[in-house]
Amino acid sequence: MNRLNLALIVALVISALALVQTAYESRRLFAEIEKAKADLARLESDHARLLAERQAQATNLRVERLARDRLQMAPITPQVTQYVSDGPRRPGGGAEGAPPGRNPSADAPPGGAR
């Protein structure tokens, strides 16, 4: 009977140690999960803040102000409009420098791209 009691006591101690180890591991994992949830909430709020900042940076008013201040651009007015031509035209309607009797648009690829 003594050996049986000793074996049961050893089994009880081993079982108690396993229970303590399992409880400790469970608490550690629970704390890790809670920390990950807090990190997720922080990252989601940062993401929302950054999206709002990006949207605020791309407003038309801000882009216009930066174009005016940094690039010294100004709105278009008829007084500052310059018209550019590609040179004088010949009376036959052909382009300057094209051989006589040759249509310069015939050399252009289909679709009008050059």
C-alpha positions in Angstrom: 0.0 0.0 0.0 2.9 2.3 0.7 4.2 2.1 -2.8 0.7 2.8 -4.2 0.4 5.9 -2.1 3.9 7.1 -3.1 3.0 6.5 -6.8 -0.2 8.5 -6.4 1.5 11.3 -4.6 4.1 11.5 -7.4 1.4 11.5 -10.0 -0.5 14.2 -8.1 2.6 16.4 -8.0 3.3 15.9 -11.7 -0.3 16.7 -12.5 -0.2 19.8 -10.3 3.0 21.1 -12.0 1.4 20.4 -15.4 -1.7 22.4 -14.4 0.5 25.3 -13.1 2.5 25.3 -16.4 -0.7 25.2 -18.5 -2.2 28.1 -16.5 0.9 30.2 -16.9 1.1 29.5 -20.6 -2.5 30.4 -21.0 -2.1 33.7 -19.2 1.0 34.5 -21.2 -0.8 33.8 -24.5 -3.9 35.9 -23.3 -1.6 38.8 -22.5 0.0 38.5 -26.0 -3.3 38.4 -27.7 -4.5 41.6 -25.8 -1.2 43.3 -26.8 -1.7 42.4 -30.4 -5.3 43.7 -30.3 -4.1 47.0 -28.8 -1.4 47.2 -31.6 -4.1 46.5 -34.2 -6.3 49.3 -32.9 -3.4 51.7 -32.8 -2.4 50.8 -36.4 -5.9 51.1 -37.6 -6.2 54.6 -36.1 -2.8 55.6 -37.7 -4.0 54.3 -41.0 -7.3 56.3 -40.8 -5.3 59.4 -39.8 -2.8 58.9 -42.7 -5.7 58.5 -45.2 -7.2 61.7 -43.9 -3.9 63.5 -44.2 -3.4 62.2 -47.8 -6.8 63.4 -48.7 -6.2 66.8 -47.2 -2.8 67.1 -49.0 -4.5 66.5 -52.4 -7.1 69.2 -52.3 -7.4 71.5 -55.3 -6.9 74.6 -53.1 -3.6 73.2 -51.7 -2.3 72.1 -55.1 -3.2 75.5 -56.6 -1.5 77.4 -53.7 1.7 75.2 -54.1 1.7 75.8 -57.8 1.5 79.5 -57.3 4.0 79.8 -54.4 6.7 77.1 -55.2 6.5 77.0 -59.0 5.5 80.7 -59.6 2.6 79.6 -61.8 -0.2 82.0 -62.6 -3.7 81.5 -64.0 -4.1 81.7 -67.7 -5.4 85.1 -69.0 -5.8 86.3 -72.6 -3.1 88.9 -72.0 -0.4 86.2 -71.4 -1.5 83.7 -74.0 1.1 83.1 -76.7 0.1 81.4 -80.0 2.7 79.2 -81.6 2.8 78.2 -85.3 4.9 75.6 -87.0 6.2 77.9 -89.7 5.0 79.6 -92.9 2.7 77.5 -95.1 3.2 77.2 -98.9 0.3 78.2 -101.1 -0.4 74.6 -102.1 -1.1 73.7 -98.5 1.9 71.3 -98.2 4.4 71.4 -95.4 7.6 73.4 -95.7 10.4 71.1 -96.8 8.3 68.4 -98.3 9.2 67.3 -101.9 6.8 68.7 -104.5 3.9 66.4 -105.4 4.2 64.4 -102.2 1.6 64.3 -99.5 3.3 64.7 -96.0 0.3 63.1 -94.2 0.8 59.9 -96.3 4.0 59.3 -94.3 2.2 59.4 -91.0 1.3 56.1 -89.4 -2.4 55.1 -89.0 -4.2 56.8 -86.2 -2.5 60.1 -86.6 0.5 59.3 -84.2 3.9 60.4 -85.3 
